[in-house]
Amino acid sequence: MLEKYSETHIVSCYESDANQSMKPTAVLDWMQEIAGRDAARLGFGYDDLMQSHTAWVLSRTHIRFHQYPKWRDVVKLQT
């Protein structure tokens, strides 16, 4: 079984809206970044795939937010 990869981030002001809630686009950006770093760790990151002229593509996603993180909250992301 593969080891889970995790990172901790603090929600920045520019990732938050006027209500200090984290913007959904910022969450998706974080998710894309951590997925890319984990893929690289596992040997199929961007640089690895470019050597074989291949790519991985996220074709769709469905996310339900029960509560948005707020500005300055510490968030742990895990693959």
mmCIF file of the N, C-alpha and C atoms, coordinates in Angstrom:
data_MODEL
# 
_entry.id   MODEL 
# 
loop_
_atom_site.group_PDB 
_atom_site.id 
_atom_site.type_symbol 
_atom_site.label_atom_id 
_atom_site.label_alt_id 
_atom_site.label_comp_id 
_atom_site.label_asym_id 
_atom_site.label_entity_id 
_atom_site.label_seq_id 
_atom_site.pdbx_PDB_ins_code 
_atom_site.Cartn_x 
_atom_site.Cartn_y 
_atom_site.Cartn_z 
_atom_site.occupancy 
_atom_site.B_iso_or_equiv 
_atom_site.pdbx_formal_charge 
_atom_site.auth_seq_id 
_atom_site.auth_comp_id 
_atom_site.auth_asym_id 
_atom_site.auth_atom_id 
_atom_site.pdbx_PDB_model_num 
ATOM 1   N N  . MET A 1 1  ? 0.842   -1.186 0.000   1.00 0.00 ? 1  MET A N  1 
ATOM 2   C CA . MET A 1 1  ? 0.000   0.000  0.000   1.00 0.00 ? 1  MET A CA 1 
ATOM 3   C C  . MET A 1 1  ? 0.886   1.248  0.000   1.00 0.00 ? 1  MET A C  1 
ATOM 4   N N  . LEU A 1 2  ? 0.528   2.209  -0.845  1.00 0.00 ? 2  LEU A N  1 
ATOM 5   C CA . LEU A 1 2  ? 1.311   3.437  -0.941  1.00 0.00 ? 2  LEU A CA 1 
ATOM 6   C C  . LEU A 1 2  ? 1.074   4.339  0.265   1.00 0.00 ? 2  LEU A C  1 
ATOM 7   N N  . GLU A 1 3  ? 2.134   4.993  0.656   1.00 0.00 ? 3  GLU A N  1 
ATOM 8   C CA . GLU A 1 3  ? 2.039   5.944  1.753   1.00 0.00 ? 3  GLU A CA 1 
ATOM 9   C C  . GLU A 1 3  ? 1.295   7.188  1.292   1.00 0.00 ? 3  GLU A C  1 
ATOM 10  N N  . LYS A 1 4  ? 0.400   7.679  2.129   1.00 0.00 ? 4  LYS A N  1 
ATOM 11  C CA . LYS A 1 4  ? -0.325  8.903  1.808   1.00 0.00 ? 4  LYS A CA 1 
ATOM 12  C C  . LYS A 1 4  ? 0.625   10.088 1.845   1.00 0.00 ? 4  LYS A C  1 
ATOM 13  N N  . TYR A 1 5  ? 0.346   11.072 1.007   1.00 0.00 ? 5  TYR A N  1 
ATOM 14  C CA . TYR A 1 5  ? 1.137   12.297 0.956   1.00 0.00 ? 5  TYR A CA 1 
ATOM 15  C C  . TYR A 1 5  ? 0.277   13.415 1.522   1.00 0.00 ? 5  TYR A C  1 
ATOM 16  N N  . SER A 1 6  ? 0.846   14.254 2.350   1.00 0.00 ? 6  SER A N  1 
ATOM 17  C CA . SER A 1 6  ? 0.071   15.361 2.911   1.00 0.00 ? 6  SER A CA 1 
ATOM 18  C C  . SER A 1 6  ? 0.918   16.617 3.000   1.00 0.00 ? 6  SER A C  1 
ATOM 19  N N  . GLU A 1 7  ? 0.233   17.724 2.977   1.00 0.00 ? 7  GLU A N  1 
ATOM 20  C CA . GLU A 1 7  ? 0.847   19.041 3.143   1.00 0.00 ? 7  GLU A CA 1 
ATOM 21  C C  . GLU A 1 7  ? -0.093  19.894 3.979   1.00 0.00 ? 7  GLU A C  1 
ATOM 22  N N  . THR A 1 8  ? 0.477   20.837 4.693   1.00 0.00 ? 8  THR A N  1 
ATOM 23  C CA . THR A 1 8  ? -0.302  21.781 5.483   1.00 0.00 ? 8  THR A CA 1 
ATOM 24  C C  . THR A 1 8  ? -0.125  23.172 4.894   1.00 0.00 ? 8  THR A C  1 
ATOM 25  N N  . HIS A 1 9  ? -1.231  23.882 4.755   1.00 0.00 ? 9  HIS A N  1 
ATOM 26  C CA . HIS A 1 9  ? -1.219  25.240 4.212   1.00 0.00 ? 9  HIS A CA 1 
ATOM 27  C C  . HIS A 1 9  ? -2.006  26.173 5.125   1.00 0.00 ? 9  HIS A C  1 
ATOM 28  N N  . ILE A 1 10 ? -1.673  27.443 5.036   1.00 0.00 ? 10 ILE A N  1 
ATOM 29  C CA . ILE A 1 10 ? -2.429  28.479 5.736   1.00 0.00 ? 10 ILE A CA 1 
ATOM 30  C C  . ILE A 1 10 ? -3.155  29.291 4.668   1.00 0.00 ? 10 ILE A C  1 
ATOM 31  N N  . VAL A 1 11 ? -4.444  29.500 4.859   1.00 0.00 ? 11 VAL A N  1 
ATOM 32  C CA . VAL A 1 11 ? -5.248  30.236 3.886   1.00 0.00 ? 11 VAL A CA 1 
ATOM 33  C C  . VAL A 1 11 ? -4.806  31.703 3.871   1.00 0.00 ? 11 VAL A C  1 
ATOM 34  N N  . SER A 1 12 ? -4.408  32.163 2.698   1.00 0.00 ? 12 SER A N  1 
ATOM 35  C CA . SER A 1 12 ? -3.947  33.547 2.515   1.00 0.00 ? 12 SER A CA 1 
ATOM 36  C C  . SER A 1 12 ? -5.126  34.486 2.265   1.00 0.00 ? 12 SER A C  1 
ATOM 37  N N  . CYS A 1 13 ? -4.888  35.763 2.464   1.00 0.00 ? 13 CYS A N  1 
ATOM 38  C CA . CYS A 1 13 ? -5.957  36.751 2.239   1.00 0.00 ? 13 CYS A CA 1 
ATOM 39  C C  . CYS A 1 13 ? -6.391  36.763 0.774   1.00 0.00 ? 13 CYS A C  1 
ATOM 40  N N  . TYR A 1 14 ? -5.456  36.588 -0.157  1.00 0.00 ? 14 TYR A N  1 
ATOM 41  C CA . TYR A 1 14 ? -5.812  36.632 -1.578  1.00 0.00 ? 14 TYR A CA 1 
ATOM 42  C C  . TYR A 1 14 ? -6.530  35.362 -2.039  1.00 0.00 ? 14 TYR A C  1 
ATOM 43  N N  . GLU A 1 15 ? -6.574  34.346 -1.196  1.00 0.00 ? 15 GLU A N  1 
ATOM 44  C CA . GLU A 1 15 ? -7.321  33.128 -1.500  1.00 0.00 ? 15 GLU A CA 1 
ATOM 45  C C  . GLU A 1 15 ? -8.708  33.158 -0.865  1.00 0.00 ? 15 GLU A C  1 
ATOM 46  N N  . SER A 1 16 ? -9.041  34.282 -0.230  1.00 0.00 ? 16 SER A N  1 
ATOM 47  C CA . SER A 1 16 ? -10.296 34.431 0.505   1.00 0.00 ? 16 SER A CA 1 
ATOM 48  C C  . SER A 1 16 ? -11.165 35.494 -0.141  1.00 0.00 ? 16 SER A C  1 
ATOM 49  N N  . ASP A 1 17 ? -12.477 35.364 0.113   1.00 0.00 ? 17 ASP A N  1 
ATOM 50  C CA . ASP A 1 17 ? -13.416 36.351 -0.409  1.00 0.00 ? 17 ASP A CA 1 
ATOM 51  C C  . ASP A 1 17 ? -13.689 37.422 0.642   1.00 0.00 ? 17 ASP A C  1 
ATOM 52  N N  . ALA A 1 18 ? -14.675 38.279 0.387   1.00 0.00 ? 18 ALA A N  1 
ATOM 53  C CA . ALA A 1 18 ? -14.987 39.379 1.305   1.00 0.00 ? 18 ALA A CA 1 
ATOM 54  C C  . ALA A 1 18 ? -15.481 38.887 2.664   1.00 0.00 ? 18 ALA A C  1 
ATOM 55  N N  . ASN A 1 19 ? -15.973 37.652 2.728   1.00 0.00 ? 19 ASN A N  1 
ATOM 56  C CA . ASN A 1 19 ? -16.422 37.062 4.001   1.00 0.00 ? 19 ASN A CA 1 
ATOM 57  C C  . ASN A 1 19 ? -15.316 36.272 4.690   1.00 0.00 ? 19 ASN A C  1 
ATOM 58  N N  . GLN A 1 20 ? -14.112 36.357 4.175   1.00 0.00 ? 20 GLN A N  1 
ATOM 59  C CA . GLN A 1 20 ? -12.929 35.656 4.672   1.00 0.00 ? 20 GLN A CA 1 
ATOM 60  C C  . GLN A 1 20 ? -12.989 34.144 4.442   1.00 0.00 ? 20 GLN A C  1 
ATOM 61  N N  . SER A 1 21 ? -13.931 33.682 3.620   1.00 0.00 ? 21 SER A N  1 
ATOM 62  C CA . SER A 1 21 ? -14.005 32.256 3.270   1.00 0.00 ? 21 SER A CA 1 
ATOM 63  C C  . SER A 1 21 ? -13.079 31.980 2.103   1.00 0.00 ? 21 SER A C  1 
ATOM 64  N N  . MET A 1 22 ? -12.436 30.831 2.136   1.00 0.00 ? 22 MET A N  1 
ATOM 65  C CA . MET A 1 22 ? -11.537 30.457 1.055   1.00 0.00 ? 22 MET A CA 1 
ATOM 66  C C  . MET A 1 22 ? -12.330 30.284 -0.240  1.00 0.00 ? 22 MET A C  1 
ATOM 67  N N  . LYS A 1 23 ? -11.810 30.817 -1.317  1.00 0.00 ? 23 LYS A N  1 
ATOM 68  C CA . LYS A 1 23 ? -12.470 30.715 -2.618  1.00 0.00 ? 23 LYS A CA 1 
ATOM 69  C C  . LYS A 1 23 ? -12.374 29.277 -3.141  1.00 0.00 ? 23 LYS A C  1 
ATOM 70  N N  . PRO A 1 24 ? -13.452 28.774 -3.743  1.00 0.00 ? 24 PRO A N  1 
ATOM 71  C CA . PRO A 1 24 ? -13.404 27.418 -4.304  1.00 0.00 ? 24 PRO A CA 1 
ATOM 72  C C  . PRO A 1 24 ? -12.275 27.234 -5.312  1.00 0.00 ? 24 PRO A C  1 
ATOM 73  N N  . THR A 1 25 ? -11.976 28.256 -6.095  1.00 0.00 ? 25 THR A N  1 
ATOM 74  C CA . THR A 1 25 ? -10.887 28.133 -7.070  1.00 0.00 ? 25 THR A CA 1 
ATOM 75  C C  . THR A 1 25 ? -9.541  27.939 -6.384  1.00 0.00 ? 25 THR A C  1 
ATOM 76  N N  . ALA A 1 26 ? -9.362  28.556 -5.219  1.00 0.00 ? 26 ALA A N  1 
ATOM 77  C CA . ALA A 1 26 ? -8.110  28.388 -4.467  1.00 0.00 ? 26 ALA A CA 1 
ATOM 78  C C  . ALA A 1 26 ? -7.981  26.950 -3.959  1.00 0.00 ? 26 ALA A C  1 
ATOM 79  N N  . VAL A 1 27 ? -9.086  26.367 -3.522  1.00 0.00 ? 27 VAL A N  1 
ATOM 80  C CA . VAL A 1 27 ? -9.065  24.968 -3.078  1.00 0.00 ? 27 VAL A CA 1 
ATOM 81  C C  . VAL A 1 27 ? -8.652  24.064 -4.240  1.00 0.00 ? 27 VAL A C  1 
ATOM 82  N N  . LEU A 1 28 ? -9.228  24.299 -5.405  1.00 0.00 ? 28 LEU A N  1 
ATOM 83  C CA . LEU A 1 28 ? -8.882  23.495 -6.584  1.00 0.00 ? 28 LEU A CA 1 
ATOM 84  C C  . LEU A 1 28 ? -7.422  23.681 -6.975  1.00 0.00 ? 28 LEU A C  1 
ATOM 85  N N  . ASP A 1 29 ? -6.920  24.903 -6.868  1.00 0.00 ? 29 ASP A N  1 
ATOM 86  C CA . ASP A 1 29 ? -5.500  25.145 -7.153  1.00 0.00 ? 29 ASP A CA 1 
ATOM 87  C C  . ASP A 1 29 ? -4.618  24.346 -6.200  1.00 0.00 ? 29 ASP A C  1 
ATOM 88  N N  . TRP A 1 30 ? -4.943  24.381 -4.919  1.00 0.00 ? 30 TRP A N  1 
ATOM 89  C CA . TRP A 1 30 ? -4.176  23.610 -3.932  1.00 0.00 ? 30 TRP A CA 1 
ATOM 90  C C  . TRP A 1 30 ? -4.207  22.135 -4.265  1.00 0.00 ? 30 TRP A C  1 
ATOM 91  N N  . MET A 1 31 ? -5.391  21.638 -4.606  1.00 0.00 ? 31 MET A N  1 
ATOM 92  C CA . MET A 1 31 ? -5.532  20.215 -4.910  1.00 0.00 ? 31 MET A CA 1 
ATOM 93  C C  . MET A 1 31 ? -4.686  19.824 -6.122  1.00 0.00 ? 31 MET A C  1 
ATOM 94  N N  . GLN A 1 32 ? -4.651  20.682 -7.137  1.00 0.00 ? 32 GLN A N  1 
ATOM 95  C CA . GLN A 1 32 ? -3.845  20.405 -8.320  1.00 0.00 ? 32 GLN A CA 1 
ATOM 96  C C  . GLN A 1 32 ? -2.364  20.374 -7.970  1.00 0.00 ? 32 GLN A C  1 
ATOM 97  N N  . GLU A 1 33 ? -1.911  21.314 -7.154  1.00 0.00 ? 33 GLU A N  1 
ATOM 98  C CA . GLU A 1 33 ? -0.504  21.373 -6.768  1.00 0.00 ? 33 GLU A CA 1 
ATOM 99  C C  . GLU A 1 33 ? -0.082  20.143 -5.970  1.00 0.00 ? 33 GLU A C  1 
ATOM 100 N N  . ILE A 1 34 ? -0.876  19.753 -4.986  1.00 0.00 ? 34 ILE A N  1 
ATOM 101 C CA . ILE A 1 34 ? -0.489  18.604 -4.168  1.00 0.00 ? 34 ILE A CA 1 
ATOM 102 C C  . ILE A 1 34 ? -0.544  17.317 -4.992  1.00 0.00 ? 34 ILE A C  1 
ATOM 103 N N  . ALA A 1 35 ? -1.488  17.218 -5.910  1.00 0.00 ? 35 ALA A N  1 
ATOM 104 C CA . ALA A 1 35 ? -1.555  16.034 -6.780  1.00 0.00 ? 35 ALA A CA 1 
ATOM 105 C C  . ALA A 1 35 ? -0.306  15.952 -7.654  1.00 0.00 ? 35 ALA A C  1 
ATOM 106 N N  . GLY A 1 36 ? 0.145   17.091 -8.173  1.00 0.00 ? 36 GLY A N  1 
ATOM 107 C CA . GLY A 1 36 ? 1.350   17.111 -9.004  1.00 0.00 ? 36 GLY A CA 1 
ATOM 108 C C  . GLY A 1 36 ? 2.598   16.726 -8.223  1.00 0.00 ? 36 GLY A C  1 
ATOM 109 N N  . ARG A 1 37 ? 2.713   17.225 -7.001  1.00 0.00 ? 37 ARG A N  1 
ATOM 110 C CA . ARG A 1 37 ? 3.885   16.876 -6.183  1.00 0.00 ? 37 ARG A CA 1 
ATOM 111 C C  . ARG A 1 37 ? 3.872   15.403 -5.781  1.00 0.00 ? 37 ARG A C  1 
ATOM 112 N N  . ASP A 1 38 ? 2.683   14.882 -5.486  1.00 0.00 ? 38 ASP A N  1 
ATOM 113 C CA . ASP A 1 38 ? 2.596   13.466 -5.139  1.00 0.00 ? 38 ASP A CA 1 
ATOM 114 C C  . ASP A 1 38 ? 2.888   12.592 -6.351  1.00 0.00 ? 38 ASP A C  1 
ATOM 115 N N  . ALA A 1 39 ? 2.398   12.993 -7.518  1.00 0.00 ? 39 ALA A N  1 
ATOM 116 C CA . ALA A 1 39 ? 2.695   12.234 -8.740  1.00 0.00 ? 39 ALA A CA 1 
ATOM 117 C C  . ALA A 1 39 ? 4.199   12.218 -9.000  1.00 0.00 ? 39 ALA A C  1 
ATOM 118 N N  . ALA A 1 40 ? 4.871   13.347 -8.810  1.00 0.00 ? 40 ALA A N  1 
ATOM 119 C CA . ALA A 1 40 ? 6.325   13.401 -8.998  1.00 0.00 ? 40 ALA A CA 1 
ATOM 120 C C  . ALA A 1 40 ? 7.027   12.477 -8.001  1.00 0.00 ? 40 ALA A C  1 
ATOM 121 N N  . ARG A 1 41 ? 6.553   12.468 -6.772  1.00 0.00 ? 41 ARG A N  1 
ATOM 122 C CA . ARG A 1 41 ? 7.120   11.600 -5.744  1.00 0.00 ? 41 ARG A CA 1 
ATOM 123 C C  . ARG A 1 41 ? 6.996   10.129 -6.134  1.00 0.00 ? 41 ARG A C  1 
ATOM 124 N N  . LEU A 1 42 ? 5.896   9.802  -6.811  1.00 0.00 ? 42 LEU A N  1 
ATOM 125 C CA . LEU A 1 42 ? 5.634   8.415  -7.210  1.00 0.00 ? 42 LEU A CA 1 
ATOM 126 C C  . LEU A 1 42 ? 6.231   8.052  -8.564  1.00 0.00 ? 42 LEU A C  1 
ATOM 127 N N  . GLY A 1 43 ? 6.874   9.027  -9.228  1.00 0.00 ? 43 GLY A N  1 
ATOM 128 C CA . GLY A 1 43 ? 7.559   8.742  -10.487 1.00 0.00 ? 43 GLY A CA 1 
ATOM 129 C C  . GLY A 1 43 ? 6.750   8.979  -11.740 1.00 0.00 ? 43 GLY A C  1 
ATOM 130 N N  . PHE A 1 44 ? 5.601   9.643  -11.617 1.00 0.00 ? 44 PHE A N  1 
ATOM 131 C CA . PHE A 1 44 ? 4.862   9.983  -12.828 1.00 0.00 ? 44 PHE A CA 1 
ATOM 132 C C  . PHE A 1 44 ? 4.390   11.432 -12.809 1.00 0.00 ? 44 PHE A C  1 
ATOM 133 N N  . GLY A 1 45 ? 5.305   12.305 -12.396 1.00 0.00 ? 45 GLY A N  1 
ATOM 134 C CA . GLY A 1 45 ? 5.050   13.738 -12.413 1.00 0.00 ? 45 GLY A CA 1 
ATOM 135 C C  . GLY A 1 45 ? 5.246   14.315 -13.805 1.00 0.00 ? 45 GLY A C  1 
ATOM 136 N N  . TYR A 1 46 ? 5.110   15.611 -13.924 1.00 0.00 ? 46 TYR A N  1 
ATOM 137 C CA . TYR A 1 46 ? 5.198   16.300 -15.213 1.00 0.00 ? 46 TYR A CA 1 
ATOM 138 C C  . TYR A 1 46 ? 6.492   15.967 -15.946 1.00 0.00 ? 46 TYR A C  1 
ATOM 139 N N  . ASP A 1 47 ? 7.626   16.131 -15.268 1.00 0.00 ? 47 ASP A N  1 
ATOM 140 C CA . ASP A 1 47 ? 8.915   15.889 -15.926 1.00 0.00 ? 47 ASP A CA 1 
ATOM 141 C C  . ASP A 1 47 ? 9.071   14.436 -16.358 1.00 0.00 ? 47 ASP A C  1 
ATOM 142 N N  . ASP A 1 48 ? 8.593   13.515 -15.535 1.00 0.00 ? 48 ASP A N  1 
ATOM 143 C CA . ASP A 1 48 ? 8.659   12.092 -15.891 1.00 0.00 ? 48 ASP A CA 1 
ATOM 144 C C  . ASP A 1 48 ? 7.827   11.804 -17.138 1.00 0.00 ? 48 ASP A C  1 
ATOM 145 N N  . LEU A 1 49 ? 6.630   12.350 -17.178 1.00 0.00 ? 49 LEU A N  1 
ATOM 146 C CA . LEU A 1 49 ? 5.731   12.066 -18.302 1.00 0.00 ? 49 LEU A CA 1 
ATOM 147 C C  . LEU A 1 49 ? 6.179   12.742 -19.599 1.00 0.00 ? 49 LEU A C  1 
ATOM 148 N N  . MET A 1 50 ? 6.824   13.907 -19.491 1.00 0.00 ? 50 MET A N  1 
ATOM 149 C CA . MET A 1 50 ? 7.297   14.592 -20.693 1.00 0.00 ? 50 MET A CA 1 
ATOM 150 C C  . MET A 1 50 ? 8.348   13.755 -21.426 1.00 0.00 ? 50 MET A C  1 
ATOM 151 N N  . GLN A 1 51 ? 9.129   12.982 -20.683 1.00 0.00 ? 51 GLN A N  1 
ATOM 152 C CA . GLN A 1 51 ? 10.143  12.128 -21.305 1.00 0.00 ? 51 GLN A CA 1 
ATOM 153 C C  . GLN A 1 51 ? 9.513   11.065 -22.196 1.00 0.00 ? 51 GLN A C  1 
ATOM 154 N N  . SER A 1 52 ? 8.314   10.628 -21.831 1.00 0.00 ? 52 SER A N  1 
ATOM 155 C CA . SER A 1 52 ? 7.643   9.597  -22.647 1.00 0.00 ? 52 SER A CA 1 
ATOM 156 C C  . SER A 1 52 ? 6.506   10.189 -23.488 1.00 0.00 ? 52 SER A C  1 
ATOM 157 N N  . HIS A 1 53 ? 6.442   11.516 -23.557 1.00 0.00 ? 53 HIS A N  1 
ATOM 158 C CA . HIS A 1 53 ? 5.428   12.224 -24.348 1.00 0.00 ? 53 HIS A CA 1 
ATOM 159 C C  . HIS A 1 53 ? 4.012   11.804 -23.963 1.00 0.00 ? 53 HIS A C  1 
ATOM 160 N N  . THR A 1 54 ? 3.777   11.707 -22.657 1.00 0.00 ? 54 THR A N  1 
ATOM 161 C CA . THR A 1 54 ? 2.452   11.378 -22.145 1.00 0.00 ? 54 THR A CA 1 
ATOM 162 C C  . THR A 1 54 ? 2.038   12.415 -21.113 1.00 0.00 ? 54 THR A C  1 
ATOM 163 N N  . ALA A 1 55 ? 0.794   12.341 -20.689 1.00 0.00 ? 55 ALA A N  1 
ATOM 164 C CA . ALA A 1 55 ? 0.283   13.268 -19.682 1.00 0.00 ? 55 ALA A CA 1 
ATOM 165 C C  . ALA A 1 55 ? -0.862  12.605 -18.936 1.00 0.00 ? 55 ALA A C  1 
ATOM 166 N N  . TRP A 1 56 ? -1.096  13.060 -17.706 1.00 0.00 ? 56 TRP A N  1 
ATOM 167 C CA . TRP A 1 56 ? -2.308  12.646 -17.009 1.00 0.00 ? 56 TRP A CA 1 
ATOM 168 C C  . TRP A 1 56 ? -3.236  13.846 -16.989 1.00 0.00 ? 56 TRP A C  1 
ATOM 169 N N  . VAL A 1 57 ? -4.518  13.573 -17.091 1.00 0.00 ? 57 VAL A N  1 
ATOM 170 C CA . VAL A 1 57 ? -5.514  14.631 -17.224 1.00 0.00 ? 57 VAL A CA 1 
ATOM 171 C C  . VAL A 1 57 ? -6.666  14.357 -16.265 1.00 0.00 ? 57 VAL A C  1 
ATOM 172 N N  . LEU A 1 58 ? -7.073  15.352 -15.533 1.00 0.00 ? 58 LEU A N  1 
ATOM 173 C CA . LEU A 1 58 ? -8.262  15.258 -14.704 1.00 0.00 ? 58 LEU A CA 1 
ATOM 174 C C  . LEU A 1 58 ? -9.437  15.611 -15.599 1.00 0.00 ? 58 LEU A C  1 
ATOM 175 N N  . SER A 1 59 ? -10.314 14.666 -15.826 1.00 0.00 ? 59 SER A N  1 
ATOM 176 C CA . SER A 1 59 ? -11.406 14.896 -16.767 1.00 0.00 ? 59 SER A CA 1 
ATOM 177 C C  . SER A 1 59 ? -12.642 15.490 -16.111 1.00 0.00 ? 59 SER A C  1 
ATOM 178 N N  . ARG A 1 60 ? -12.836 15.233 -14.816 1.00 0.00 ? 60 ARG A N  1 
ATOM 179 C CA . ARG A 1 60 ? -13.968 15.833 -14.121 1.00 0.00 ? 60 ARG A CA 1 
ATOM 180 C C  . ARG A 1 60 ? -13.753 15.700 -12.629 1.00 0.00 ? 60 ARG A C  1 
ATOM 181 N N  . THR A 1 61 ? -14.469 16.533 -11.924 1.00 0.00 ? 61 THR A N  1 
ATOM 182 C CA . THR A 1 61 ? -14.395 16.473 -10.468 1.00 0.00 ? 61 THR A CA 1 
ATOM 183 C C  . THR A 1 61 ? -15.739 16.875 -9.895  1.00 0.00 ? 61 THR A C  1 
ATOM 184 N N  . HIS A 1 62 ? -16.024 16.372 -8.734  1.00 0.00 ? 62 HIS A N  1 
ATOM 185 C CA . HIS A 1 62 ? -17.228 16.754 -7.998  1.00 0.00 ? 62 HIS A CA 1 
ATOM 186 C C  . HIS A 1 62 ? -16.793 16.964 -6.558  1.00 0.00 ? 62 HIS A C  1 
ATOM 187 N N  . ILE A 1 63 ? -17.011 18.156 -6.068  1.00 0.00 ? 63 ILE A N  1 
ATOM 188 C CA . ILE A 1 63 ? -16.588 18.491 -4.714  1.00 0.00 ? 63 ILE A CA 1 
ATOM 189 C C  . ILE A 1 63 ? -17.773 19.086 -3.967  1.00 0.00 ? 63 ILE A C  1 
ATOM 190 N N  . ARG A 1 64 ? -17.954 18.640 -2.760  1.00 0.00 ? 64 ARG A N  1 
ATOM 191 C CA . ARG A 1 64 ? -18.992 19.205 -1.894  1.00 0.00 ? 64 ARG A CA 1 
ATOM 192 C C  . ARG A 1 64 ? -18.292 19.802 -0.686  1.00 0.00 ? 64 ARG A C  1 
ATOM 193 N N  . PHE A 1 65 ? -18.537 21.065 -0.453  1.00 0.00 ? 65 PHE A N  1 
ATOM 194 C CA . PHE A 1 65 ? -17.957 21.755 0.695   1.00 0.00 ? 65 PHE A CA 1 
ATOM 195 C C  . PHE A 1 65 ? -18.990 21.797 1.815   1.00 0.00 ? 65 PHE A C  1 
ATOM 196 N N  . HIS A 1 66 ? -18.653 21.252 2.947   1.00 0.00 ? 66 HIS A N  1 
ATOM 197 C CA . HIS A 1 66 ? -19.530 21.336 4.105   1.00 0.00 ? 66 HIS A CA 1 
ATOM 198 C C  . HIS A 1 66 ? -19.247 22.616 4.878   1.00 0.00 ? 66 HIS A C  1 
ATOM 199 N N  . GLN A 1 67 ? -18.005 23.049 4.781   1.00 0.00 ? 67 GLN A N  1 
ATOM 200 C CA . GLN A 1 67 ? -17.596 24.292 5.425   1.00 0.00 ? 67 GLN A CA 1 
ATOM 201 C C  . GLN A 1 67 ? -16.334 24.783 4.723   1.00 0.00 ? 67 GLN A C  1 
ATOM 202 N N  . TYR A 1 68 ? -16.322 26.030 4.324   1.00 0.00 ? 68 TYR A N  1 
ATOM 203 C CA . TYR A 1 68 ? -15.141 26.593 3.686   1.00 0.00 ? 68 TYR A CA 1 
ATOM 204 C C  . TYR A 1 68 ? -14.124 26.991 4.755   1.00 0.00 ? 68 TYR A C  1 
ATOM 205 N N  . PRO A 1 69 ? -12.849 26.709 4.506   1.00 0.00 ? 69 PRO A N  1 
ATOM 206 C CA . PRO A 1 69 ? -11.825 27.249 5.408   1.00 0.00 ? 69 PRO A CA 1 
ATOM 207 C C  . PRO A 1 69 ? -11.853 28.773 5.340   1.00 0.00 ? 69 PRO A C  1 
ATOM 208 N N  . LYS A 1 70 ? -11.442 29.393 6.400   1.00 0.00 ? 70 LYS A N  1 
ATOM 209 C CA . LYS A 1 70 ? -11.409 30.856 6.492   1.00 0.00 ? 70 LYS A CA 1 
ATOM 210 C C  . LYS A 1 70 ? -9.963  31.362 6.380   1.00 0.00 ? 70 LYS A C  1 
ATOM 211 N N  . TRP A 1 71 ? -9.852  32.651 6.093   1.00 0.00 ? 71 TRP A N  1 
ATOM 212 C CA . TRP A 1 71 ? -8.553  33.323 6.054   1.00 0.00 ? 71 TRP A CA 1 
ATOM 213 C C  . TRP A 1 71 ? -7.805  33.012 7.343   1.00 0.00 ? 71 TRP A C  1 
ATOM 214 N N  . ARG A 1 72 ? -6.544  32.621 7.203   1.00 0.00 ? 72 ARG A N  1 
ATOM 215 C CA . ARG A 1 72 ? -5.617  32.306 8.281   1.00 0.00 ? 72 ARG A CA 1 
ATOM 216 C C  . ARG A 1 72 ? -5.810  30.902 8.881   1.00 0.00 ? 72 ARG A C  1 
ATOM 217 N N  . ASP A 1 73 ? -6.828  30.166 8.429   1.00 0.00 ? 73 ASP A N  1 
ATOM 218 C CA . ASP A 1 73 ? -6.993  28.790 8.921   1.00 0.00 ? 73 ASP A CA 1 
ATOM 219 C C  . ASP A 1 73 ? -5.848  27.914 8.409   1.00 0.00 ? 73 ASP A C  1 
ATOM 220 N N  . VAL A 1 74 ? -5.474  26.942 9.196   1.00 0.00 ? 74 VAL A N  1 
ATOM 221 C CA . VAL A 1 74 ? -4.486  25.954 8.799   1.00 0.00 ? 74 VAL A CA 1 
ATOM 222 C C  . VAL A 1 74 ? -5.263  24.759 8.233   1.00 0.00 ? 74 VAL A C  1 
ATOM 223 N N  . VAL A 1 75 ? -4.894  24.355 7.018   1.00 0.00 ? 75 VAL A N  1 
ATOM 224 C CA . VAL A 1 75 ? -5.596  23.280 6.321   1.00 0.00 ? 75 VAL A CA 1 
ATOM 225 C C  . VAL A 1 75 ? -4.603  22.178 5.972   1.00 0.00 ? 75 VAL A C  1 
ATOM 226 N N  . LYS A 1 76 ? -4.977  20.952 6.253   1.00 0.00 ? 76 LYS A N  1 
ATOM 227 C CA . LYS A 1 76 ? -4.143  19.803 5.879   1.00 0.00 ? 76 LYS A CA 1 
ATOM 228 C C  . LYS A 1 76 ? -4.776  19.139 4.659   1.00 0.00 ? 76 LYS A C  1 
ATOM 229 N N  . LEU A 1 77 ? -3.983  19.005 3.601   1.00 0.00 ? 77 LEU A N  1 
ATOM 230 C CA . LEU A 1 77 ? -4.399  18.333 2.375   1.00 0.00 ? 77 LEU A CA 1 
ATOM 231 C C  . LEU A 1 77 ? -3.710  16.989 2.309   1.00 0.00 ? 77 LEU A C  1 
ATOM 232 N N  . GLN A 1 78 ? -4.436  15.988 1.852   1.00 0.00 ? 78 GLN A N  1 
ATOM 233 C CA . GLN A 1 78 ? -3.876  14.638 1.798   1.00 0.00 ? 78 GLN A CA 1 
ATOM 234 C C  . GLN A 1 78 ? -4.363  13.940 0.538   1.00 0.00 ? 78 GLN A C  1 
ATOM 235 N N  . THR A 1 79 ? -3.416  13.252 -0.131  1.00 0.00 ? 79 THR A N  1 
ATOM 236 C CA . THR A 1 79 ? -3.798  12.488 -1.318  1.00 0.00 ? 79 THR A CA 1 
ATOM 237 C C  . THR A 1 79 ? -4.188  11.092 -0.916  1.00 0.00 ? 79 THR A C  1 
# 
